[in-house]
Amino acid sequence: MTGLDLKRTAVSSLMLCSLIACGAAPPVDRTVDRTKIPITTSSEVARDAFLKGRWLSENLRVTDAHAYFLKAVEADPDFAIAHLGVANTASTNQEFFDSFRRAVDMSANASEGERFLIAAREANLAGKPEVELAKLEALVSLFPEDERAHNAIGNFLFFNQQDYERAISSYREAIDINPKYASPYNMLGYALRQVGDYAGAEKAFQRYTERIPDQPNPYDSYAELLMKMGRYEESIASYEKALAIDPNFVASYIGIGTNQMFMDRFEDARSTFSKIEENARTNGERRQARVWTAASYLYQGDFESALDEAQKLYDIAAETDDRSAMAGDLNLMGDIFLRAGRTDEAAEKYEAQIEMMQSSEATEEVMEASRRNQKYDLARVALWRADLEVANELADVYRDEVATRNIRYEVQRTHELDGMIALAEGRIDAAIRHFDQGDQQDPQIWLLKARTFAAMGDTESARLACEQVIDFNQLNFNLGYVRNAARELLATL
């Protein structure tokens, strides 16, 4: 399992369903604007429900949005883009795939703009980023005055390409088109944070808050900025403002608990995460509680308790036979076993993951990606076993398979593997070159850099890399694997 950034999951899954433009918030303005992507339904009941769901999804109130999207497809079963909304706000993988297939099946009834949206999401699932970008660019070309289309391009550049400067440009273009549209201010704040412009990020979040002061997400987003700056108590206070508006805003419980983990208040963090499950409305929310409780144990180096939480996560998915989710949970167990040095059990979980995924409701492209990335997992097992021959063989196969897809995070993983192999073989300069091409938003890469610099005798660079991990200060599951290790390494430098 890679890092779990809640905002990334929510925004990337919702950005397409939130594009259809007919007004920014209830009450609905039914004025037809030919410069915006049209909504294709003959049912006013369905249209009203869709627009309410869209507005809620844009403000990351996912569970509330889901109920309205369901009302929309109940009123109009042929409403393709509403089925996409149901999929993108689903609390289980099984519902996602079922609803997404319905959106594809119904897309012949949709407008050209809506078909571009569904095709872009289809390319996303198929692991074809160049096709996804082409569909979104075609959408912008068709509707150059649609602020949501520009916002979607920005989200693609932010999440899929980590191209923050171009994302910033797209968000600003969306704002220029419609300064009252709130969403691009939010993501502009995140993008500016990523390039180190904290003052600009703070201004963007302030403008975001001014546009929807009665919604929880602006306070939640600003709290993440405060967290990044190490202002933990202020961050908690801002998260509490969000919860005062919406006590069910799961992201803010996660944010508070993460701040508490950064302050080494692990029991407090687990108490905070338990509130998610106490108030959970869906299995998805129950699973969030278990994921972050597992993270709290990893921060303490308690692998057994983390595995117990991962098993509970799996059991929740098993209640509805959500096999692709169960496959992901098996992968998480494998990762925890691997960090605990229990390589045989890690390998068993990685094998079981593939078997589970093959019997799931996922698309063939998703299953293929699972099989492809298993080679990355098994290569890491070989590295932990110091079996460099097997690690090299698997890394070579993985690199070749990844080259056929050219998905950014997979390419970054090939460099991570090649860097770890180079480090194990004593090729220090090559290791650093590969780690520099790894995912710089993954704290695990920074720990690998720290160890490599230490092996070079470059104490100052090793110290700075350790501090990057220790002060990472973001919602990132992988940080639990490496923060203590970075502290321990720093103490030896």
KATAPE-V639758 format. One record per residue. RES is the residue in one small letter. SS is DSSP state (h for helix, s for strand, l for the rest). OMEGA is omega as a letter, one per 40 degrees, with the letter a starting at -180 (none if undefined). D_CENTER is the distance of its C-alpha to the mean C-alpha in Angstrom with 2 decimals. Layout:
# KATAPE-V639758
res->RES ss->SS omega->OMEGA d_center->D_CENTER
res->RES ss->SS omega->OMEGA d_center->D_CENTER
This chain:
# KATAPE-V639758
res->m ss->l omega->i d_center->11.07
res->t ss->l omega->a d_center->8.92
res->g ss->l omega->a d_center->7.54
res->l ss->l omega->i d_center->5.72
res->d ss->l omega->a d_center->4.84
res->l ss->h omega->a d_center->5.85
res->k ss->h omega->i d_center->6.38
res->r ss->h omega->a d_center->3.50
res->t ss->h omega->a d_center->3.29
res->a ss->h omega->a d_center->6.86
res->v ss->h omega->a d_center->7.82
res->s ss->h omega->a d_center->6.86
res->s ss->h omega->a d_center->8.42
res->l ss->h omega->a d_center->11.13
res->m ss->l omega->a d_center->12.23
res->l ss->l omega->a d_center->14.73
res->c ss->l omega->a d_center->16.27
res->s ss->l omega->a d_center->16.81
res->l ss->l omega->a d_center->18.81
res->i ss->l omega->a d_center->22.12
res->a ss->l omega->i d_center->24.40
res->c ss->l omega->a d_center->27.32
res->g ss->l omega->a d_center->27.05
res->a ss->l omega->a d_center->24.49
res->a ss->l omega->i d_center->25.32
res->p ss->l omega->e d_center->27.85
res->p ss->l omega->a d_center->30.77
res->v ss->l omega->i d_center->30.28
res->d ss->l omega->a d_center->32.11
res->r ss->l omega->i d_center->33.40
res->t ss->l omega->a d_center->34.78
res->v ss->l omega->i d_center->34.00
res->d ss->l omega->a d_center->32.62
res->r ss->l omega->i d_center->33.09
res->t ss->l omega->a d_center->30.89
res->k ss->l omega->i d_center->27.77
res->i ss->l omega->a d_center->26.09
res->p ss->l omega->i d_center->28.25
res->i ss->l omega->a d_center->27.50
res->t ss->l omega->i d_center->29.41
res->t ss->l omega->i d_center->30.92
res->s ss->l omega->a d_center->34.51
res->s ss->l omega->i d_center->33.70
res->e ss->h omega->i d_center->33.59
res->v ss->h omega->i d_center->32.31
res->a ss->h omega->a d_center->29.33
res->r ss->h omega->a d_center->28.78
res->d ss->h omega->a d_center->28.96
res->a ss->h omega->i d_center->26.51
res->f ss->h omega->a d_center->24.03
res->l ss->h omega->i d_center->24.34
res->k ss->h omega->i d_center->23.89
res->g ss->h omega->i d_center->20.75
res->r ss->h omega->a d_center->19.45
res->w ss->h omega->i d_center->20.36
res->l ss->h omega->a d_center->18.70
res->s ss->h omega->i d_center->15.40
res->e ss->h omega->i d_center->15.58
res->n ss->l omega->i d_center->16.05
res->l ss->l omega->i d_center->13.08
res->r ss->l omega->a d_center->15.76
res->v ss->h omega->a d_center->14.18
res->t ss->h omega->i d_center->16.84
res->d ss->h omega->i d_center->19.62
res->a ss->h omega->a d_center->18.54
res->h ss->h omega->a d_center->18.52
res->a ss->h omega->i d_center->22.16
res->y ss->h omega->i d_center->23.26
res->f ss->h omega->i d_center->21.75
res->l ss->h omega->i d_center->23.64
res->k ss->h omega->a d_center->26.73
res->a ss->h omega->a d_center->26.40
res->v ss->h omega->i d_center->26.47
res->e ss->h omega->i d_center->29.18
res->a ss->h omega->i d_center->31.28
res->d ss->l omega->a d_center->30.65
res->p ss->l omega->i d_center->29.57
res->d ss->l omega->a d_center->29.57
res->f ss->l omega->a d_center->27.08
res->a ss->h omega->a d_center->24.60
res->i ss->h omega->i d_center->22.05
res->a ss->h omega->i d_center->22.14
res->h ss->h omega->i d_center->21.36
res->l ss->h omega->i d_center->18.20
res->g ss->h omega->i d_center->17.48
res->v ss->h omega->a d_center->18.22
res->a ss->h omega->a d_center->15.91
res->n ss->h omega->i d_center->12.84
res->t ss->l omega->a d_center->13.62
res->a ss->l omega->i d_center->14.85
res->s ss->l omega->i d_center->14.55
res->t ss->l omega->i d_center->15.37
res->n ss->h omega->a d_center->14.62
res->q ss->h omega->i d_center->18.33
res->e ss->h omega->i d_center->18.51
res->f ss->h omega->a d_center->15.71
res->f ss->h omega->i d_center->17.70
res->d ss->h omega->a d_center->20.98
res->s ss->h omega->i d_center->20.17
res->f ss->h omega->i d_center->18.65
res->r ss->h omega->i d_center->21.83
res->r ss->h omega->i d_center->23.85
res->a ss->h omega->i d_center->22.33
res->v ss->h omega->a d_center->23.30
res->d ss->h omega->a d_center->26.69
res->m ss->h omega->a d_center->27.40
res->s ss->h omega->i d_center->26.31
res->a ss->h omega->a d_center->29.94
res->n ss->h omega->a d_center->30.83
res->a ss->l omega->i d_center->28.31
res->s ss->l omega->a d_center->28.93
res->e ss->h omega->i d_center->28.21
res->g ss->h omega->i d_center->25.38
res->e ss->h omega->i d_center->23.73
res->r ss->h omega->i d_center->24.29
res->f ss->h omega->i d_center->22.47
res->l ss->h omega->a d_center->19.39
res->i ss->h omega->i d_center->19.58
res->a ss->h omega->i d_center->20.39
res->a ss->h omega->i d_center->17.42
res->r ss->h omega->i d_center->15.08
res->e ss->h omega->i d_center->17.39
res->a ss->h omega->i d_center->17.12
res->n ss->h omega->a d_center->13.33
res->l ss->h omega->a d_center->13.87
res->a ss->l omega->a d_center->16.84
res->g ss->l omega->i d_center->15.15
res->k ss->l omega->a d_center->17.40
res->p ss->h omega->a d_center->15.75
res->e ss->h omega->i d_center->19.29
res->v ss->h omega->i d_center->20.13
res->e ss->h omega->i d_center->17.11
res->l ss->h omega->i d_center->18.08
res->a ss->h omega->i d_center->21.69
res->k ss->h omega->i d_center->21.19
res->l ss->h omega->i d_center->19.51
res->e ss->h omega->i d_center->22.28
res->a ss->h omega->i d_center->24.83
res->l ss->h omega->i d_center->23.56
res->v ss->h omega->i d_center->24.06
res->s ss->h omega->a d_center->27.42
res->l ss->h omega->a d_center->28.47
res->f ss->l omega->a d_center->27.38
res->p ss->l omega->i d_center->27.54
res->e ss->l omega->i d_center->28.11
res->d ss->l omega->a d_center->25.05
res->e ss->h omega->a d_center->22.79
res->r ss->h omega->i d_center->19.83
res->a ss->h omega->i d_center->20.19
res->h ss->h omega->i d_center->20.06
res->n ss->h omega->i d_center->17.02
res->a ss->h omega->i d_center->15.22
res->i ss->h omega->i d_center->16.46
res->g ss->h omega->i d_center->15.17
res->n ss->h omega->i d_center->11.56
res->f ss->h omega->a d_center->12.06
res->l ss->h omega->a d_center->13.69
res->f ss->h omega->a d_center->11.20
res->f ss->h omega->a d_center->7.99
res->n ss->h omega->a d_center->10.10
res->q ss->l omega->a d_center->13.11
res->q ss->l omega->i d_center->12.53
res->d ss->l omega->a d_center->15.76
res->y ss->h omega->a d_center->15.79
res->e ss->h omega->i d_center->19.48
res->r ss->h omega->i d_center->19.43
res->a ss->h omega->i d_center->16.47
res->i ss->h omega->i d_center->18.67
res->s ss->h omega->i d_center->21.55
res->s ss->h omega->i d_center->19.90
res->y ss->h omega->i d_center->18.89
res->r ss->h omega->i d_center->22.45
res->e ss->h omega->i d_center->23.92
res->a ss->h omega->i d_center->22.28
res->i ss->h omega->i d_center->23.72
res->d ss->h omega->i d_center->27.06
res->i ss->h omega->a d_center->27.28
res->n ss->l omega->a d_center->26.61
res->p ss->l omega->a d_center->26.62
res->k ss->l omega->a d_center->26.29
res->y ss->l omega->a d_center->22.90
res->a ss->l omega->a d_center->20.50
res->s ss->h omega->a d_center->16.94
res->p ss->h omega->i d_center->17.46
res->y ss->h omega->i d_center->18.82
res->n ss->h omega->a d_center->15.61
res->m ss->h omega->i d_center->13.53
res->l ss->h omega->i d_center->16.72
res->g ss->h omega->i d_center->16.69
res->y ss->h omega->a d_center->13.33
res->a ss->h omega->i d_center->14.59
res->l ss->h omega->i d_center->17.92
res->r ss->h omega->a d_center->16.59
res->q ss->h omega->i d_center->15.04
res->v ss->l omega->i d_center->18.56
res->g ss->l omega->i d_center->20.28
res->d ss->l omega->a d_center->21.88
res->y ss->h omega->i d_center->21.53
res->a ss->h omega->i d_center->24.52
res->g ss->h omega->i d_center->23.16
res->a ss->h omega->i d_center->19.82
res->e ss->h omega->i d_center->21.95
res->k ss->h omega->i d_center->24.07
res->a ss->h omega->i d_center->21.22
res->f ss->h omega->i d_center->19.96
res->q ss->h omega->i d_center->23.63
res->r ss->h omega->i d_center->24.11
res->y ss->h omega->i d_center->21.08
res->t ss->h omega->a d_center->22.73
res->e ss->h omega->a d_center->26.05
res->r ss->h omega->i d_center->24.91
res->i ss->l omega->a d_center->23.54
res->p ss->l omega->a d_center->25.08
res->d ss->l omega->i d_center->25.23
res->q ss->l omega->a d_center->21.49
res->p ss->l omega->a d_center->19.33
res->n ss->h omega->i d_center->16.25
res->p ss->h omega->i d_center->18.30
res->y ss->h omega->i d_center->19.47
res->d ss->h omega->a d_center->16.08
res->s ss->h omega->i d_center->14.80
res->y ss->h omega->i d_center->18.09
res->a ss->h omega->i d_center->17.81
res->e ss->h omega->i d_center->14.77
res->l ss->h omega->i d_center->17.08
res->l ss->h omega->i d_center->19.87
res->m ss->h omega->a d_center->17.92
res->k ss->h omega->a d_center->17.20
res->m ss->l omega->i d_center->20.95
res->g ss->l omega->a d_center->21.89
res->r ss->l omega->a d_center->23.43
res->y ss->h omega->a d_center->22.27
res->e ss->h omega->i d_center->24.93
res->e ss->h omega->i d_center->24.48
res->s ss->h omega->i d_center->20.74
res->i ss->h omega->a d_center->21.60
res->a ss->h omega->i d_center->24.19
res->s ss->h omega->i d_center->21.84
res->y ss->h omega->i d_center->19.46
res->e ss->h omega->i d_center->22.71
res->k ss->h omega->i d_center->23.60
res->a ss->h omega->a d_center->20.55
res->l ss->h omega->i d_center->21.57
res->a ss->h omega->i d_center->25.13
res->i ss->h omega->a d_center->24.16
res->d ss->l omega->a d_center->22.01
res->p ss->l omega->i d_center->22.45
res->n ss->l omega->a d_center->19.83
res->f ss->l omega->a d_center->16.93
res->v ss->h omega->a d_center->14.79
res->a ss->h omega->a d_center->12.44
res->s ss->h omega->i d_center->15.72
res->y ss->h omega->i d_center->16.94
res->i ss->h omega->i d_center->13.95
res->g ss->h omega->i d_center->14.69
res->i ss->h omega->a d_center->18.36
res->g ss->h omega->i d_center->18.06
res->t ss->h omega->i d_center->16.08
res->n ss->h omega->i d_center->18.86
res->q ss->h omega->i d_center->21.35
res->m ss->h omega->i d_center->20.04
res->f ss->h omega->i d_center->20.40
res->m ss->l omega->i d_center->23.92
res->d ss->l omega->i d_center->24.57
res->r ss->l omega->a d_center->25.13
res->f ss->h omega->i d_center->23.58
res->e ss->h omega->i d_center->25.72
res->d ss->h omega->i d_center->24.87
res->a ss->h omega->a d_center->21.13
res->r ss->h omega->i d_center->21.76
res->s ss->h omega->i d_center->23.95
res->t ss->h omega->a d_center->21.29
res->f ss->h omega->i d_center->18.76
res->s ss->h omega->i d_center->21.72
res->k ss->h omega->i d_center->21.99
res->i ss->h omega->a d_center->18.78
res->e ss->h omega->i d_center->20.54
res->e ss->h omega->a d_center->23.84
res->n ss->l omega->a d_center->22.63
res->a ss->l omega->i d_center->20.23
res->r ss->l omega->a d_center->20.85
res->t ss->l omega->i d_center->18.82
res->n ss->h omega->i d_center->17.95
res->g ss->h omega->i d_center->14.25
res->e ss->h omega->i d_center->15.17
res->r ss->h omega->a d_center->17.46
res->r ss->h omega->i d_center->14.86
res->q ss->h omega->i d_center->12.76
res->a ss->h omega->a d_center->16.13
res->r ss->h omega->i d_center->16.73
res->v ss->h omega->a d_center->13.50
res->w ss->h omega->i d_center->14.14
res->t ss->h omega->i d_center->17.83
res->a ss->h omega->i d_center->17.41
res->a ss->h omega->a d_center->15.69
res->s ss->h omega->i d_center->18.75
res->y ss->h omega->i d_center->21.08
res->l ss->h omega->i d_center->19.49
res->y ss->h omega->i d_center->20.04
res->q ss->l omega->a d_center->23.62
res->g ss->l omega->a d_center->23.98
res->d ss->l omega->a d_center->24.80
res->f ss->h omega->a d_center->23.53
res->e ss->h omega->i d_center->25.66
res->s ss->h omega->i d_center->24.27
res->a ss->h omega->i d_center->20.67
res->l ss->h omega->i d_center->21.77
res->d ss->h omega->i d_center->23.42
res->e ss->h omega->i d_center->20.24
res->a ss->h omega->i d_center->18.46
res->q ss->h omega->i d_center->21.55
res->k ss->h omega->i d_center->21.29
res->l ss->h omega->i d_center->17.74
res->y ss->h omega->a d_center->19.30
res->d ss->h omega->i d_center->22.25
res->i ss->h omega->i d_center->20.35
res->a ss->h omega->a d_center->18.94
res->a ss->h omega->i d_center->22.51
res->e ss->h omega->i d_center->24.01
res->t ss->l omega->a d_center->22.94
res->d ss->l omega->a d_center->23.06
res->d ss->l omega->a d_center->19.37
res->r ss->h omega->i d_center->19.76
res->s ss->h omega->i d_center->16.55
res->a ss->h omega->i d_center->14.85
res->m ss->h omega->i d_center->17.85
res->a ss->h omega->i d_center->17.38
res->g ss->h omega->i d_center->13.93
res->d ss->h omega->i d_center->15.74
res->l ss->h omega->i d_center->18.56
res->n ss->h omega->i d_center->16.43
res->l ss->h omega->i d_center->15.29
res->m ss->h omega->i d_center->19.02
res->g ss->h omega->i d_center->19.92
res->d ss->h omega->a d_center->17.84
res->i ss->h omega->i d_center->19.52
res->f ss->h omega->a d_center->22.88
res->l ss->h omega->i d_center->22.50
res->r ss->h omega->i d_center->21.98
res->a ss->l omega->i d_center->24.95
res->g ss->l omega->a d_center->26.98
res->r ss->l omega->a d_center->27.59
res->t ss->h omega->i d_center->27.14
res->d ss->h omega->i d_center->29.02
res->e ss->h omega->i d_center->26.90
res->a ss->h omega->a d_center->23.68
res->a ss->h omega->i d_center->25.11
res->e ss->h omega->i d_center->26.14
res->k ss->h omega->i d_center->22.69
res->y ss->h omega->i d_center->21.28
res->e ss->h omega->a d_center->24.22
res->a ss->h omega->i d_center->23.80
res->q ss->h omega->a d_center->20.19
res->i ss->h omega->i d_center->21.60
res->e ss->h omega->i d_center->24.40
res->m ss->h omega->a d_center->22.25
res->m ss->h omega->a d_center->19.94
res->q ss->h omega->i d_center->23.15
res->s ss->l omega->a d_center->24.46
res->s ss->l omega->i d_center->21.44
res->e ss->l omega->a d_center->20.93
res->a ss->l omega->i d_center->18.35
res->t ss->l omega->i d_center->19.48
res->e ss->h omega->i d_center->21.45
res->e ss->h omega->i d_center->18.98
res->v ss->h omega->i d_center->16.25
res->m ss->h omega->i d_center->19.06
res->e ss->h omega->i d_center->20.14
res->a ss->h omega->i d_center->16.84
res->s ss->h omega->i d_center->17.04
res->r ss->h omega->a d_center->20.62
res->r ss->h omega->a d_center->19.93
res->n ss->h omega->i d_center->17.38
res->q ss->h omega->i d_center->19.79
res->k ss->h omega->i d_center->22.02
res->y ss->h omega->a d_center->19.64
res->d ss->h omega->a d_center->19.61
res->l ss->h omega->i d_center->23.38
res->a ss->h omega->i d_center->24.09
res->r ss->h omega->i d_center->22.60
res->v ss->h omega->i d_center->24.85
res->a ss->h omega->i d_center->27.75
res->l ss->h omega->i d_center->27.07
res->w ss->h omega->i d_center->27.17
res->r ss->l omega->a d_center->30.42
res->a ss->l omega->i d_center->31.69
res->d ss->l omega->a d_center->32.33
res->l ss->h omega->i d_center->31.82
res->e ss->h omega->i d_center->33.52
res->v ss->h omega->i d_center->31.06
res->a ss->h omega->i d_center->28.08
res->n ss->h omega->i d_center->29.48
res->e ss->h omega->a d_center->30.15
res->l ss->h omega->i d_center->26.68
res->a ss->h omega->i d_center->25.13
res->d ss->h omega->i d_center->27.53
res->v ss->h omega->a d_center->26.67
res->y ss->h omega->a d_center->22.90
res->r ss->h omega->i d_center->23.46
res->d ss->h omega->a d_center->25.69
res->e ss->h omega->i d_center->23.38
res->v ss->h omega->a d_center->20.40
res->a ss->h omega->a d_center->22.88
res->t ss->l omega->a d_center->23.44
res->r ss->l omega->i d_center->19.89
res->n ss->l omega->i d_center->18.97
res->i ss->l omega->a d_center->15.17
res->r ss->h omega->a d_center->14.09
res->y ss->h omega->i d_center->12.00
res->e ss->h omega->i d_center->14.84
res->v ss->h omega->i d_center->17.44
res->q ss->h omega->i d_center->16.10
res->r ss->h omega->i d_center->16.42
res->t ss->h omega->i d_center->19.98
res->h ss->h omega->i d_center->20.84
res->e ss->h omega->i d_center->19.53
res->l ss->h omega->a d_center->21.83
res->d ss->h omega->i d_center->24.66
res->g ss->h omega->i d_center->24.48
res->m ss->h omega->i d_center->24.75
res->i ss->h omega->i d_center->27.62
res->a ss->h omega->i d_center->29.32
res->l ss->h omega->i d_center->29.13
res->a ss->h omega->a d_center->30.62
res->e ss->l omega->i d_center->33.30
res->g ss->l omega->i d_center->34.18
res->r ss->l omega->a d_center->33.15
res->i ss->h omega->a d_center->31.73
res->d ss->h omega->i d_center->31.61
res->a ss->h omega->i d_center->29.83
res->a ss->h omega->a d_center->27.22
res->i ss->h omega->i d_center->26.45
res->r ss->h omega->i d_center->26.31
res->h ss->h omega->a d_center->23.70
res->f ss->h omega->i d_center->21.55
res->d ss->h omega->i d_center->21.75
res->q ss->l omega->i d_center->20.09
res->g ss->l omega->a d_center->17.27
res->d ss->l omega->a d_center->13.81
res->q ss->l omega->i d_center->15.06
res->q ss->l omega->i d_center->11.79
res->d ss->l omega->a d_center->12.23
res->p ss->h omega->i d_center->15.06
res->q ss->h omega->i d_center->16.50
res->i ss->h omega->a d_center->17.68
res->w ss->h omega->i d_center->19.49
res->l ss->h omega->i d_center->21.28
res->l ss->h omega->i d_center->22.38
res->k ss->h omega->a d_center->23.66
res->a ss->h omega->a d_center->25.46
res->r ss->h omega->i d_center->27.17
res->t ss->h omega->i d_center->28.18
res->f ss->h omega->i d_center->29.65
res->a ss->h omega->i d_center->31.47
res->a ss->h omega->i d_center->32.90
res->m ss->h omega->a d_center->34.12
res->g ss->l omega->i d_center->35.81
res->d ss->l omega->a d_center->33.81
res->t ss->h omega->a d_center->33.52
res->e ss->h omega->i d_center->32.40
res->s ss->h omega->i d_center->29.41
res->a ss->h omega->i d_center->28.53
res->r ss->h omega->a d_center->28.80
res->l ss->h omega->i d_center->26.56
res->a ss->h omega->i d_center->23.84
res->c ss->h omega->a d_center->24.16
res->e ss->h omega->i d_center->23.88
res->q ss->h omega->i d_center->20.62
res->v ss->h omega->a d_center->19.21
res->i ss->h omega->a d_center->21.16
res->d ss->l omega->a d_center->20.33
res->f ss->l omega->i d_center->16.65
res->n ss->l omega->i d_center->16.13
res->q ss->l omega->i d_center->12.40
res->l ss->l omega->a d_center->10.00
res->n ss->l omega->a d_center->9.38
res->f ss->l omega->a d_center->10.60
res->n ss->l omega->i d_center->12.35
res->l ss->h omega->i d_center->14.46
res->g ss->h omega->i d_center->16.40
res->y ss->h omega->a d_center->17.72
res->v ss->h omega->a d_center->19.25
res->r ss->h omega->i d_center->20.16
res->n ss->h omega->i d_center->23.48
res->a ss->h omega->i d_center->24.28
res->a ss->h omega->i d_center->23.93
res->r ss->h omega->a d_center->26.24
res->e ss->h omega->i d_center->28.68
res->l ss->h omega->i d_center->28.81
res->l ss->h omega->a d_center->29.31
res->a ss->h omega->a d_center->32.22
res->t ss->h omega->a d_center->33.96
res->l ss->l omega->none d_center->33.84
